[in-house]
Amino acid sequence: MNLHNASLYISAVAPAQYPPSSVCEIALAGRSNVGKSSFLNRLLNRKNLARTSSTPGKTATLNFYNIDNALFLVDLPGYGYAKVSKEEKKKWADMIDRYLHTRTQLVQTFLLVDVRHLPTDDDLAMLNWIKSRHGRAVVILTKCDKLKKSKLEGNIKDAVEHMNLSEDDVYIPFSSETGLGRSDAWKIINSLMDGGI
């Protein structure tokens, strides 16, 4: 798979706009400002393919990234951002819910969680949905470079315990700055594309 051949295919708000494709899709879910765009950029070794923003809550569409016509990575709107109106939050929730429940090409949803903080109630609700939908969870613990090693190890342990992850679940400490976890994430993605995990 040629990672240089990656582009934003479409920003969709309704099923009629989803790509007419049979390749597998992996969705990226997480709170606003958890680092989904940075994760995507590091994964693909591209600086600005997915636009990062200092303002949480900017992604208001389902962004489908086409990777060499072999895979779609789907960046979902972030949840848990307080400054968005209730109407907007509901609109986003309905959009995400519709995609996650109806898209047959979706093989896994990655949950991104900021390792500096314990997972929130929103994170735990999404985690439970992911496990019921896919059978197991894949959790990306972002921003690992922001903590000293001694603190990082404790935070990872606390996050795993708080989420009550089982042996079947996968968690990957990740840093978009250093590339920590990138190869592990690709192992999971390649396995999913081969029908594994």
C-alpha positions as MATLAB code, in Angstrom:
seq = 'MNLHNASLYISAVAPAQYPPSSVCEIALAGRSNVGKSSFLNRLLNRKNLARTSSTPGKTATLNFYNIDNALFLVDLPGYGYAKVSKEEKKKWADMIDRYLHTRTQLVQTFLLVDVRHLPTDDDLAMLNWIKSRHGRAVVILTKCDKLKKSKLEGNIKDAVEHMNLSEDDVYIPFSSETGLGRSDAWKIINSLMDGGI';
ca = [
       0.000    0.000    0.000;
       1.454    3.336   -1.072;
       0.969    5.783    1.806;
       1.974    8.686   -0.426;
      -1.240    8.056   -2.330;
      -3.505    9.338    0.437;
      -6.053   12.112    0.207;
      -9.208   13.486    1.761;
     -11.884   11.870   -0.412;
     -14.963   13.597    0.989;
     -16.346   15.335    4.063;
     -19.775   13.793    4.523;
     -22.772   14.577    6.703;
     -25.215   11.980    5.339;
     -25.085    8.385    4.024;
     -25.763    9.546    0.455;
     -22.331   11.207    0.533;
     -20.390    8.179    1.803;
     -17.884    6.814   -0.753;
     -19.305    4.094   -3.026;
     -16.606    1.615   -2.131;
     -16.114   -1.947   -0.952;
     -12.728   -1.471    0.769;
     -12.612   -1.706    4.535;
     -12.937    1.352    6.740;
     -11.503    2.158   10.148;
     -13.102    4.988   12.103;
     -11.308    7.273   14.562;
     -13.395    8.307   17.574;
     -12.485   10.446   20.558;
     -12.995   13.635   22.457;
     -12.397   16.995   20.831;
      -8.700   17.867   20.961;
      -7.609   14.273   21.674;
      -5.338   14.369   18.620;
      -7.200   12.438   15.903;
      -5.840   14.619   13.095;
      -2.309   14.409   14.487;
      -2.650   10.625   14.806;
      -3.767   10.389   11.191;
      -0.950   12.622    9.952;
       1.721   10.650   11.846;
       0.244    7.341   10.741;
       0.570    8.413    7.105;
       3.811   10.386    7.605;
       2.146   13.506    6.265;
       2.324   16.884    7.946;
      -0.953   18.474    6.945;
      -3.178   15.860    5.313;
      -5.630   16.110    8.211;
      -5.891   19.691    9.405;
      -5.167   20.138   13.079;
      -6.723   22.977   15.007;
      -6.011   24.681   18.304;
      -9.763   25.123   18.650;
     -11.552   21.927   19.768;
     -14.787   21.007   18.048;
     -13.743   22.084   14.553;
     -14.435   18.746   12.835;
     -18.172   18.776   12.151;
     -18.241   16.207    9.342;
     -17.238   12.600    8.715;
     -13.911   12.967    6.913;
     -13.110    9.996    4.652;
      -9.398    9.632    3.850;
      -8.650    7.354    0.904;
      -5.394    5.434    1.360;
      -4.229    4.100   -2.019;
      -7.757    2.876   -2.873;
      -7.157    0.063   -0.361;
      -8.432    1.567    2.893;
     -10.520    4.442    4.215;
      -9.681    6.082    7.530;
     -12.743    7.965    8.752;
     -12.227   10.847   11.155;
     -15.382   11.337   13.216;
     -16.401   14.615   14.895;
     -14.965   14.876   18.394;
     -17.329   14.614   21.330;
     -17.445   16.237   24.750;
     -16.766   19.828   23.719;
     -18.744   22.103   26.026;
     -18.890   25.233   23.855;
     -20.988   23.606   21.154;
     -24.768   24.057   21.425;
     -27.001   21.159   22.453;
     -28.566   21.148   19.000;
     -25.150   20.906   17.357;
     -24.051   18.146   19.742;
     -27.182   16.155   18.940;
     -26.647   16.657   15.217;
     -23.088   15.369   15.493;
     -24.144   12.455   17.707;
     -26.843   11.430   15.216;
     -24.370   11.701   12.327;
     -21.803    9.522   14.126;
     -24.449    7.057   15.303;
     -25.872    6.629   11.804;
     -22.446    5.952   10.323;
     -21.320    3.557   13.055;
     -24.550    1.553   12.982;
     -25.146    1.303    9.244;
     -21.786    1.268    7.454;
     -21.067   -2.342    6.498;
     -17.509   -1.508    5.360;
     -16.580   -0.464    8.917;
     -14.273   -3.169   10.321;
     -13.097   -1.406   13.499;
     -13.409    1.845   15.402;
     -10.271    3.104   17.115;
     -10.933    4.987   20.355;
      -8.392    7.748   20.975;
      -7.900    8.737   24.625;
      -5.562   11.430   25.997;
      -3.178    9.523   28.286;
      -2.727   12.597   30.516;
      -6.272   12.242   31.878;
      -8.487    9.384   33.004;
     -11.026    8.342   30.344;
     -14.260   10.330   30.671;
     -17.827    9.023   30.844;
     -18.117    9.858   27.120;
     -14.999    7.772   26.435;
     -16.401    4.847   28.422;
     -19.752    5.056   26.611;
     -17.955    5.003   23.243;
     -15.753    2.136   24.433;
     -18.805    0.053   25.360;
     -20.382    0.769   21.990;
     -17.163   -0.224   20.171;
     -16.959   -3.504   22.071;
     -20.595   -4.327   21.336;
     -20.162   -3.437   17.640;
     -16.762   -5.005   16.952;
     -16.314   -7.556   19.733;
     -13.151   -5.907   20.989;
     -11.687   -2.468   21.500;
      -8.627   -0.836   19.984;
      -7.576    2.113   22.151;
      -4.920    4.624   21.076;
      -3.463    6.424   24.109;
      -2.388    9.751   22.628;
       0.047   12.484   23.722;
       2.484   10.078   25.414;
       5.344   12.510   24.724;
       3.707   15.051   27.059;
       4.511   12.998   30.182;
       7.753   11.873   31.811;
       8.361    8.139   31.545;
       7.690    7.432   35.226;
       4.374    9.300   35.110;
       3.454    7.819   31.718;
       3.644    4.214   32.930;
       1.311    4.963   35.833;
      -1.166    6.819   33.627;
      -1.278    3.971   31.096;
      -1.960    1.474   33.890;
      -4.678    3.700   35.372;
      -6.348    4.220   31.975;
      -6.373    0.487   31.187;
      -7.865   -0.296   34.607;
     -10.425    2.506   34.357;
     -11.595    1.196   30.980;
     -11.625   -2.376   32.305;
      -9.895   -3.608   29.145;
      -9.836   -7.363   28.642;
      -7.120   -9.579   27.181;
      -8.919   -9.415   23.828;
      -8.738   -5.623   23.737;
      -5.727   -3.776   22.342;
      -4.195   -0.553   23.619;
      -1.346    1.327   21.979;
       0.638    4.139   23.654;
       1.086    6.709   20.883;
       2.885    9.972   20.201;
       2.352   11.981   17.037;
       5.540   13.893   17.924;
       7.957   10.961   18.288;
       6.172    8.273   16.278;
       5.808    6.000   19.313;
       3.168    3.359   18.541;
       3.001    4.015   14.801;
       4.282    0.573   13.778;
       1.982   -1.117   16.321;
      -1.008    0.779   14.920;
      -0.108   -0.338   11.401;
       0.146   -3.975   12.546;
      -3.443   -3.748   13.767;
      -4.612   -1.996   10.589;
      -2.913   -4.538    8.320;
      -4.396   -7.375   10.352;
      -7.871   -5.845   10.029;
      -7.415   -5.452    6.280;
      -6.463   -9.125    6.091;
      -9.618  -10.060    8.002;
      -7.824  -10.644   11.281;
      -7.874   -9.272   14.844;
];
